């Protein structure tokens, strides 16, 4: 076994041991405070010094990403004005392996005075910090992975794991859905899949002048070239705001192949178009639109008309737009 493997096994064992060491009533108390915090639309304020501060920042980022407003509060700055961000309805999570970190001990009386709930995540449950908090989570370890038993290693891994576990259980209790998660991750792949709609990515109808079924072949080609969209739509003869047919570059090529050159001068938009094309609603998720494109077995679909509830034309959604949005591969 390599030294690296041994260290990883020791850290994993420390986390497993912490799961057995945690007091169920204290864990439940912490989760209830977090749920109350969310119900009141308050925030979770997390603080720590040194390596505990780094862990605190990560836990704050995790909670913020899943829908509970959370911030990291530098203890030193808190003592010089930043304590003003802490409100009575907030919940504070204080991290310290020793439980005797002076900066955190100095903050405690001010938090008590505000009536702010306090959760301690400490390596010593009998420490002064633990005694000054409403709930105490035991993050102790038998020893650090560091060969000198000095550098915070196993202890920070345990603190991070407990923070992650609190966040995971909180998500479960609040019924956080992938859609909820996506709200705070709009730029990520998941966020795009769960938030971007056909209307968000389409070329709007304002840029797409409709053509008449009797439009000649040269005019259709001019339309396809001028718009730069690679498709044009044929308006319904009776209701001009509705689509009757769609003409893409592919439709044009197929029509020219099917009709001899001697017929080209007589071709109109009605001869070239795909009648009653597959459409999607503006509120349709873009990923669902991709599925509509891929499910069609008659021919490859690279453009989908987008319509509203009254079947009025809203725009055209192109495969190119979906690729650019990072929702599919080119």
Residue pairs with C-beta under 8 A, 6 or more apart in sequence:
1 9
7 145
7 153
10 145
10 154
11 145
11 153
11 154
11 157
14 141
14 142
14 145
14 154
14 155
14 157
14 158
15 157
15 158
15 161
17 141
17 142
18 138
18 139
18 140
18 141
18 158
18 161
18 162
21 138
21 140
22 137
22 138
22 162
23 136
23 138
26 135
26 136
26 137
26 138
27 137
29 134
29 135
30 119
30 135
30 137
30 166
31 166
31 169
31 170
31 173
33 91
33 117
33 119
33 134
33 135
34 44
34 68
34 91
34 166
34 170
35 170
35 173
35 174
36 91
36 117
37 43
37 44
37 68
37 89
37 90
37 91
37 117
38 67
38 68
38 170
38 174
40 89
41 69
42 69
42 87
42 89
42 90
42 91
43 68
43 69
43 70
43 71
43 87
43 90
43 91
44 60
44 63
44 68
44 69
44 70
44 71
44 90
44 91
44 92
44 93
45 70
45 71
45 73
45 85
45 86
45 90
45 91
45 92
45 93
45 116
46 56
46 57
46 59
46 60
46 63
46 70
46 71
46 72
46 73
46 92
46 93
46 94
46 95
47 53
47 56
47 72
47 73
47 74
47 75
47 78
47 92
47 93
47 94
47 95
47 104
47 107
48 54
48 55
48 56
48 75
48 94
48 95
48 96
48 101
48 104
49 75
49 76
49 96
49 101
49 103
49 104
50 152
51 152
51 156
52 95
52 96
52 97
52 101
52 152
52 156
52 159
53 72
53 74
53 75
53 95
54 156
55 95
55 156
55 159
55 160
55 163
56 72
56 93
56 95
57 72
58 160
58 163
59 70
59 93
59 95
59 160
59 163
59 164
59 166
59 167
60 70
60 71
60 72
61 70
62 70
62 163
62 164
62 167
63 69
63 70
63 167
63 170
64 70
64 71
64 184
65 181
65 184
65 185
66 167
66 170
66 171
66 176
66 180
66 181
66 184
67 174
67 176
67 180
67 181
67 183
67 184
68 170
71 85
73 82
73 83
73 85
73 86
73 92
74 82
75 101
75 103
75 104
75 106
75 107
76 103
78 86
78 103
78 107
79 103
79 106
79 107
83 107
83 110
86 92
86 111
86 114
86 116
87 114
87 116
88 114
88 115
88 116
89 116
90 116
90 117
91 116
91 117
91 118
91 119
92 111
92 116
92 117
92 118
92 119
93 119
93 121
93 163
94 104
94 107
94 108
94 118
94 119
94 120
94 121
94 122
94 129
94 133
95 121
95 122
95 139
95 159
96 104
96 120
96 121
96 122
96 123
96 127
96 129
97 122
97 123
97 124
97 139
97 152
97 155
97 156
97 159
98 122
98 123
98 124
98 127
99 120
99 122
99 123
99 124
99 125
99 126
99 127
99 128
99 129
99 130
100 124
100 127
100 128
100 129
101 129
104 129
105 128
105 129
105 132
108 118
108 129
108 132
108 133
111 118
112 118
112 132
117 134
117 135
118 132
118 133
118 134
118 135
119 133
119 134
119 135
119 136
119 137
120 127
120 129
120 130
120 132
120 133
120 135
120 136
120 137
121 137
121 139
121 159
121 162
121 163
122 129
122 130
122 136
122 137
122 138
122 139
122 140
123 139
123 140
123 141
123 155
124 130
124 140
125 136
125 138
125 140
130 136
137 162
139 155
139 158
139 159
139 162
140 155
140 158
141 154
141 155
141 158
143 149
143 154
144 150
144 151
144 152
144 153
144 154
144 155
145 153
145 154
146 152
146 153
178 190
178 194
179 194
179 195
181 190
181 194
182 188
182 190
182 191
182 193
182 194
182 195
183 191
183 195
184 191
185 191
186 192
186 195
189 326
192 286
192 325
192 326
192 327
193 285
193 286
193 287
193 327
194 285
196 285
196 286
196 287
196 325
196 327
197 282
197 283
197 284
197 285
197 286
198 280
198 281
198 282
198 283
198 284
198 285
198 286
198 289
198 304
198 306
198 317
199 282
199 283
199 306
199 314
199 315
200 286
201 286
201 317
201 321
201 322
201 325
202 282
202 306
202 314
202 315
202 316
202 317
202 321
203 229
203 315
203 316
203 317
203 318
203 321
204 314
204 315
205 313
205 314
205 315
207 227
207 229
207 315
208 227
208 229
208 232
208 233
208 313
208 315
208 316
209 223
209 227
209 232
210 232
210 233
210 234
210 235
210 240
210 313
211 219
211 220
211 223
211 232
211 233
211 234
211 235
211 247
211 269
212 234
212 235
212 269
213 234
213 237
213 244
213 245
213 268
213 269
213 270
213 273
214 268
214 269
214 270
215 223
215 234
215 268
215 269
216 267
216 268
217 264
217 265
217 267
217 268
217 272
220 232
220 247
220 252
220 269
220 272
221 252
223 232
224 230
224 231
224 232
224 247
224 249
224 252
229 316
229 318
230 248
230 249
230 302
230 303
230 318
230 320
231 246
231 247
231 248
231 249
231 303
231 316
231 318
232 246
232 247
233 243
233 245
233 246
233 247
233 305
233 313
233 316
234 243
234 244
234 245
234 246
234 247
234 269
234 270
234 273
235 241
235 242
235 243
235 244
235 313
236 242
236 243
236 244
237 244
241 312
241 313
242 307
242 311
242 312
242 313
243 277
243 279
243 305
243 307
243 313
244 273
244 275
244 276
245 269
245 270
245 273
245 274
245 275
245 276
245 277
246 273
246 274
246 277
246 303
246 305
247 269
247 272
247 273
247 274
248 274
248 302
248 303
250 299
250 300
250 302
251 272
251 273
251 274
252 272
255 267
255 271
255 272
256 264
259 267
259 271
277 304
277 305
278 292
278 296
278 301
278 304
278 305
279 304
279 305
279 306
279 307
279 311
280 288
280 289
280 292
280 304
280 305
280 306
280 307
280 317
281 306
281 307
281 308
281 309
282 306
282 307
282 308
282 314
282 315
284 306
286 317
286 322
286 325
286 327
287 327
289 304
289 317
289 322
290 322
290 327
290 328
292 301
292 304
293 300
293 301
293 302
293 304
293 319
301 319
302 318
302 319
302 320
303 316
303 317
303 318
303 319
304 316
304 317
305 313
305 315
305 316
305 317
306 313
306 314
306 315
306 316
306 317
307 313
307 314
308 314
319 328
322 328
323 329
323 330
